[in-house]
Structures are given as structure tokens and as C-alpha cells.
Amino acid sequence: MVFDMQFKVRKIAVLGGGTAGWSAASMLAERFRKHDVQITLVESPRIASVGVGEATVPGILGVHRSLNIDEREFIKATNATLKLGIEFRAWNYSGGRFFHPFSQFGAAIDKVDFHQCWNRLNKEKRYTNIEDYSLCASLAKAGRFALPDNGSNNPLAWYGYAYHFDASLYARFLRDYAESRGVIRLSDTVHAVQKNPDNGFIDTLHLESGEKISADLFFDCSGFRSRLLGAEMAVETIDWSKHLPCDRAVAVQTESEGPLLPYTSSTAMSEGWRWRIPLQNRTGNGYVYSSNYIDDEQAENDFLSQLSEPLRTEPRVIQFKAGMRKKFWEKNCIAIGLASGFIEPLESTSISLMHTGVDKAIVHMPDLLVSDEGIDRANELNRLEYEGIRDFIILHYWASKRDDSQFWRDVRKAPIPDTLATKIAAYMENGALLQYPQESFREPSWLAMYNGFELHARDCDSSAKALPIEQIDTLFSKMRSAIEKGVSHAPSHADFLRSVYD
Ligand SMILES: Cc1cc2nc3c(=O)[nH]c(=O)nc-3n(C[C@H](O)[C@H](O)[C@H](O)COP(=O)(O)OP(=O)(O)OC[C@H]3O[C@@H](n4cnc5c(N)ncnc54)[C@H](O)[C@@H]3O)c2cc1C
């Protein structure tokens, strides 16, 4: 290996066999299948994976497509269900509800953005629920599912979807995938790491069995402990807890009862919020809270009192901190998954961040050639992506009107980054939806939040003002009817899964 501005990768080691490790191994094996590169993954038989992380965002479809994963096989193997978005309950105030769909809202009228026409109606006090203009949100509300028709020339038919799945079955599914493409798996624990004293690059992982793994490039997928990037390369974490104080979750699995919903639910609680993730055979639940406001025992009691379905597992507390590593790639070490940072799972973004992290690594080592320039660029893009998600999550707290506990009063007043303040100000002024580079959440997602938290723009842009109000009303009514018709033709989520995947 050459230790200057660039080096060629012939051997890759992946540390960790959770979702991050097996995702990285699968994506690397597929992408570099025609290259002369050896990939070895080591996972400890005695250090458990975090065991949560079961809701995703639509980007996973593209990742699966690039891996040529058969959707039916995947759904069967992981007890997966389909996800059209997230329902937020009691976030703005007790009793309130709104939906964040994986879609845009409505269709433009005479090239004027739909949301500006909607702002115009609001200005004229002709209020109408924006969710009725998303087929995705309307299907979810009705508990139905149909595949989108994204090739259609009617934008009302376009939407995305994602999955809920069993995290351990998913890791197992990807393990089979990666092993069938030549990835070598070692069940062992790294107890020491040898670095090159001249340049600080990682050289060798020493395993408890006595075996050693040498490689040119190391993927640290060791979870929160970040055994390589954090512990060995001493890359610090940027702490975001002043913006996002939740630092604990208690998680439990329950039996499935009632209709199988095609979305994740997030319900605000007095010191945080709880999730509900429906799988085919069970439901995943968790309460995310801040230990500054409630202790673990009380949190567990409050949480369990909200669950109506019988428990399948013992409740388990998981600790975390909001933040990201200053760099996710240092020298010949790249952190993916929890080893690279964590933002609470309010919008199910961790698995997506791990996929885009591996992608950034792949794109920035063309032909397996690593350069300082590529590392710097990948780190910059990763930072922007993380910060964009951070801002979007902070908005959920900042915009809430809850004041029923000290937790809510404090989070609503917590400082917000300038990037977020600028966005909110632009929207409030005249409905402008600013988008920064590398943001995961696009305009419709921000609009869903502004709508859900009843942040209404003071004005609309001049193009919407130029449209006759009756024209807007008539076309809005037509859009609503088309969507209602689409929903009436769709099967229930459970029937869809049965008919297509049985
Ligand atoms: C409460 C909570 C809820 C979440 N919900 C979601 C969600 O809904 N959606 C989402 O996208 N993400 C979610 N996440 C994040 C998601 O769980 C993780 O991104 C995902 O599971 C990946 O974890 P990981 O593979 O990085 O780490 P882990 O699952 O912890 O895996 C670490 C691996 O490293 C191995 N290891 C560690 N040290 C060593 C060593 N010394 N030697 C050998 N092996 C070692 C372990 O054996 C294990 O295989 C959630 C996270 C939390 C905390």
C-alpha cells in the first residue's frame, strides 16, 4: 500500500454485522464484483446488534434495485410491510393529527406550483386539507395500498413507498446476499487494532481467536461503540443534544392486532414520542425520551400503559446521543451506520444515511483508488446530508404548540441552526420552499411539516395571485375527486400483501 495522497484498495475489511455492516458488504460486493478486491466481514458472536431500526424511507427501493434484490423474496424473508409515510399524532397539540406522505401534493395549475395555489386559497380563507391532494396520504388514511404509477403523465399518480421490516431478518437476508457474492464472514471479536506508526493508517485487526485481518480500507460498522473511527482514529462527535435532547428509547415488540397499517405512527408523549411499526407478524414499538426529564422506570411505565397489544419481548432501554462524527472518513477508515452518528428515528433516516454513506464512499474511490480529495469531498457531502436531516427533525419540536410538560416547553425554545431559521422565514414570508444542497427531505416533506404544525405562509407568490380563484377552486375539486377514485380502487394493505406476495 502506498501512503501518500492516494492508494489502491485490494482488500476491504468490514467490522460489524448489523444492518450497516451487511448493507456495506452487499453494496461493495455488487459494485466491485468485476474488480480484484477481497471483502471480509467480522461480526462478534457476543456483542449484540442494536436490534431496532425497522422503518425506512423510499431511497431503499433504489438501493435494492441496484443490488437486483427481488422485492417478493425480500418481503417474505423479512416479514416486511409497505410504508406510505408517517402519521404524526398529538405533535402539534393533544388530539391533533397529520401525515407526512412519500409524495408531493397536488398538481401545478398553469405551471403555478400547487402549494402556492393552496396558499392563495388559505389567504382567501377557503381552507382545504392539503393531505386530500396526495394519493399517497389518502391511501394511507384509508389503510390501503397500491403500487404507484410513476410513469403516468398524471402527477397525482406519482408517489414513493418504503418498507417496515424485521431488522435481524434483514441483516440475515443481506448476509446471504453478500456471502453469495464472495464476501468472507468471520464470527469473531476484534480485541486490538494495529496502526501504521508512520501515517496512522489502520493496518490489522486482531481477533480474539488469534486470527488477524489486514486490509487497505476498513469500514467501521461497529455500532455506537465506533471501535475504529471513534476509538482508534479518535474522530470526535459533534454533539447536537442542545437541539435534540432525547437520549433514550425503550423498545418492545407486541403482537399484531387490528388492521395492518401501511405507515409508521409517531405519537407525541409528555417527555418525547413513541413509534409504532407494523410488520406482517408483529409490531415494533418504542418510546424516545430525554433522561433530563424522566427516568427509565417512569418512561417504561408510561410507555407500557399506552400499549394495548400483548407484549412479545421484555422492554429494553437503549441509550444514544444526537450527533455526528466530525468526519465519517478518516485516512483508510470509513464509518457507516451508528458508528458515524445518530439522529433520533423520528423520520426513519439512519438506514438511508448508511446507504448514502456507502454510496459516497464508492463514488469517491473510482476504480478503487482513494485520494485525499475524494475523502474531503465525501466528508463534506456527508456533513451536509446529516445537517439537513438534523434541521428537519428539529423543526418537529420547534414548531409544536404543546406546553403540557417542561420537556415540550424547553424543546420548543431550544436554539435552532441558522440554516433552519432561514428556511422557516422564507416559507412564512411567501411560501417559498428553500432547498439546500444534499438535503434528503425535499420540498413536499417540508410542506407536510408546515401544514401539520399549522405554520401558514403570510402570502403566496405573484403567479398564484394572477390565477382566477374560481379556476383554482374548480381544479382543486377535480384533483380531490380523482384521488378519491384512486383510493376506492385500491385494496387494503393486508390484501395487497396477500395477493401480490403470497
Ligand atoms: C431507538 C432506535 C430506533 C431506531 N429506529 C430506526 C428506524 O426506524 N429506521 C432507521 O432507519 N434506523 C433506525 N435506527 C437506527 C438503526 O437501528 C441503525 O442504523 C441500524 O440498526 C444499524 O446499526 P449498526 O449496524 O450501525 O449497529 P449495530 O446493529 O449495533 O451492529 C454493530 C455490529 O458490530 C459488531 N461489533 C461491535 N464491536 C465489535 C468488535 N469489537 N468485534 C467484532 N464485532 C463487533 C456487533 O457484533 C454488531 O454485529 C434506530 C436506532 C435506535 C437507537
The ligand as a MOL file (V3000), in Angstrom:
LIG
                    3D

  0  0  0     0  0            999 V3000
M  V30 BEGIN CTAB
M  V30 COUNTS 53 58 0 0 0
M  V30 BEGIN ATOM
M  V30 1 C -34.0780 3.5120 19.3380 0
M  V30 2 C -33.6440 3.4070 17.9250 0
M  V30 3 C -34.5980 3.2770 16.9150 0
M  V30 4 C -34.1960 3.2310 15.5810 0
M  V30 5 N -35.1380 3.1790 14.5880 0
M  V30 6 C -34.7480 3.2770 13.3060 0
M  V30 7 C -35.6820 3.2740 12.2430 0
M  V30 8 O -36.8840 3.1410 12.4380 0
M  V30 9 N -35.2140 3.4110 10.9880 0
M  V30 10 C -33.8880 3.5280 10.7110 0
M  V30 11 O -33.5230 3.7030 9.5390 0
M  V30 12 N -32.9810 3.4430 11.6860 0
M  V30 13 C -33.3620 3.3370 12.9640 0
M  V30 14 N -32.4430 3.2610 13.9510 0
M  V30 15 C -31.0380 3.1310 13.5960 0
M  V30 16 C -30.7560 1.6830 13.2260 0
M  V30 17 O -31.0430 0.8570 14.3070 0
M  V30 18 C -29.3160 1.5110 12.8430 0
M  V30 19 O -28.9780 2.4520 11.8770 0
M  V30 20 C -29.0630 0.1490 12.2700 0
M  V30 21 O -29.5690 -0.8560 13.0710 0
M  V30 22 C -27.5860 -0.0630 12.0470 0
M  V30 23 O -26.9380 -0.3220 13.1940 0
M  V30 24 P -25.4050 -0.6800 13.0280 0
M  V30 25 O -25.2750 -1.8230 12.1030 0
M  V30 26 O -24.6620 0.5650 12.7740 0
M  V30 27 O -25.0090 -1.1300 14.5200 0
M  V30 28 P -25.3890 -2.4520 15.3160 0
M  V30 29 O -26.6810 -3.0250 14.9220 0
M  V30 30 O -25.1990 -2.1210 16.7640 0
M  V30 31 O -24.2820 -3.5010 14.8930 0
M  V30 32 C -22.9560 -3.4500 15.3740 0
M  V30 33 C -22.2160 -4.6710 14.9250 0
M  V30 34 O -20.8450 -4.5060 15.2580 0
M  V30 35 C -20.3530 -5.6950 15.8470 0
M  V30 36 N -19.2180 -5.3420 16.6970 0
M  V30 37 C -19.1090 -4.3140 17.5640 0
M  V30 38 N -17.8870 -4.3330 18.1530 0
M  V30 39 C -17.2220 -5.3880 17.6440 0
M  V30 40 C -15.9340 -5.9460 17.8570 0
M  V30 41 N -15.0680 -5.4240 18.7080 0
M  V30 42 N -15.6070 -7.0490 17.1630 0
M  V30 43 C -16.4580 -7.6130 16.2830 0
M  V30 44 N -17.6900 -7.1350 16.0360 0
M  V30 45 C -18.0690 -6.0340 16.7100 0
M  V30 46 C -21.5450 -6.2710 16.6020 0
M  V30 47 O -21.4000 -7.6510 16.8600 0
M  V30 48 C -22.6660 -5.9670 15.5820 0
M  V30 49 O -22.6820 -7.0020 14.6220 0
M  V30 50 C -32.8160 3.2640 15.2770 0
M  V30 51 C -31.8700 3.3220 16.2890 0
M  V30 52 C -32.2720 3.4130 17.6010 0
M  V30 53 C -31.2350 3.5030 18.6720 0
M  V30 END ATOM
M  V30 BEGIN BOND
M  V30 1 1 1 2
M  V30 2 1 2 3
M  V30 3 2 2 52
M  V30 4 2 3 4
M  V30 5 1 4 5
M  V30 6 1 4 50
M  V30 7 2 5 6
M  V30 8 1 6 7
M  V30 9 1 6 13
M  V30 10 2 7 8
M  V30 11 1 7 9
M  V30 12 1 9 10
M  V30 13 2 10 11
M  V30 14 1 10 12
M  V30 15 2 12 13
M  V30 16 1 13 14
M  V30 17 1 14 15
M  V30 18 1 14 50
M  V30 19 1 15 16
M  V30 20 1 16 17
M  V30 21 1 16 18
M  V30 22 1 18 19
M  V30 23 1 18 20
M  V30 24 1 20 21
M  V30 25 1 20 22
M  V30 26 1 22 23
M  V30 27 1 23 24
M  V30 28 2 24 25
M  V30 29 1 24 26
M  V30 30 1 24 27
M  V30 31 1 27 28
M  V30 32 2 28 29
M  V30 33 1 28 30
M  V30 34 1 28 31
M  V30 35 1 31 32
M  V30 36 1 32 33
M  V30 37 1 33 34
M  V30 38 1 33 48
M  V30 39 1 34 35
M  V30 40 1 35 36
M  V30 41 1 35 46
M  V30 42 1 36 37
M  V30 43 1 36 45
M  V30 44 2 37 38
M  V30 45 1 38 39
M  V30 46 1 39 40
M  V30 47 2 39 45
M  V30 48 1 40 41
M  V30 49 2 40 42
M  V30 50 1 42 43
M  V30 51 2 43 44
M  V30 52 1 44 45
M  V30 53 1 46 47
M  V30 54 1 46 48
M  V30 55 1 48 49
M  V30 56 2 50 51
M  V30 57 1 51 52
M  V30 58 1 52 53
M  V30 END BOND
M  V30 END CTAB
M  END
